[in-house]
Amino acid sequence: MSPLATTLKTSLETEARQFHDVVDDHMDVPWQEFLQAWGELREIDILKRDDQGAYYIEKS
Amino acid sequence: MADKGFRSFLDDLDAAGELKKVTKPVDCRQLSALGEQADQATIFENIEGYPDWRVATALVSTRKRLAVAMDCTENRIAFEFEAKSARPIDPVTVKNAPCQEVVMEGDDVDLTSIPMPLMHLFDGGPYISGTFAISNDPEHGPNVGCYRLMYRTPKETGIDLVSPSDMRFYYQRALDKGEPLPIAIAVGVHPLDMLAASYKAPIDTSELALAGGLRGEALEMVKCKTVDLEVPADAEMILEGELLPIGWTADEGPFGEFSQISGDVKWNPIFRIKCITHRKNPIFYMLQMPWENDWLAAPVTEAAGLQALRIASVQPVDIRAPVGSCGYWSLIASIKKRPGEGKNAVAALLSVAEVKFVIVTDDDIDIYNPDELDWAIAFRVQADEDAVILKGARAKHIDPSVKSWLLGKGGLPTTAKLGIDATIPEGVPKILYRRIKNYGRDRIKLEDFE
């Protein structure tokens, strides 16, 4: 897992966050790099949604 | 090569003074907010991190720009659509296509190489919003529709197949056999093609031939590289792949819907991409929600209303699908009425897709003037005689009032519909509706006294 994907994972294990909040936290990261990291989390199928549509990850 | 295409339409907008060019660098996270503020269609020519790409948006987010696409005046769009759609032209197949100048296949497929924007505050991810989606069914043949795609991974998107549609039907048939459904997505086609794709045609109607009719020339198609489908040759980009046979199980959304509502998380299939092809120096089309979608919906709804009225042997004079109803949920029509036809017209218009509110007036009412409509409703309507309610009709999930959250995954909602016959009631002498007219108004002019 890339360092950015690891950072995203840690953040979403801490609290549920809307996608735009996750984006806001990484505005300094090139968009393509951000999307690749997000895709890494999708590929391992760990992203969950709450009833507000926010993303979270259950701690393993 | 065909005369009409995405790029020729950009030229048409430019000639009409309706295209803004932004040359400063823009990040994909800024595109939607900038496009929404522009009072013209906009092309962003310098996309940070995507040097080969440009992004175009808001191409038909006003009725005026749609009229440019239709090459007619604004109040003739529905009638032009109806007339041209009655003269379909079958597509032709070509061997070489601009949309296949660059090919990414297999392991090279990478959606992150495309400048997908984050469009709205509560979206579940970046979206590809303006699609011309092609599928096929062994019995019913090719079908085209418009479906949004949410980025998931470099090779996968979500796809909104919640609402009833032909592609949903095709997908269900493939799913019943445990098979994937091959599809292809074209991005960056002429708005007339988008209109054809969003037309609520019977399942065996060819949207491709309809697009040809609207263009006045055959749509040129080219075979896909990896799936047995054909796609518009002059598109900017093509995504080839298949809908996985997983049913409605993957989270998708929210997305800023054409209903002007953010929507909620939906459960949908996954689109796995096998191949991406595009032009050299392609233009990504970001369909700006909701107005661009709504103005594309309006003439389709209006034309369907005209067709329903004609089938009911009612003579329409004017029709409009108000943009406040997203060009989709309401229809207002004026007719040349014979006894009883006010109700016939209401019934006919309520049969159109998910239209849930209808007003029918006589042809002396200007249906584009809200004061005229209010007047007709005030003085020609008795609620117990002229309001028609239909219960249990087909609905769309994105209407919160249908309470779709009470349904299971893949469930379909229903709605009640209201029609108002605001024509002069039978038996009321027409002299009672004689309008005030100032004495001498036709011959006495204020400017002669100034």
Interface residues (C-beta under 8 A of the other chain):
Chain A: Q18 F19 H20 V23 M27 P30 W31 Q32 L35 Q36 W38 G39 R42 E43 L47 R49 G53
Chain B: D27 C28 R29 E48 G49 Y50 L111 T112 S113 P115 M116 L118 L121 F122 D123 G124 G125 P126 Y151 R152 T153 P154 E156 D251 G253 P254 D264 V265
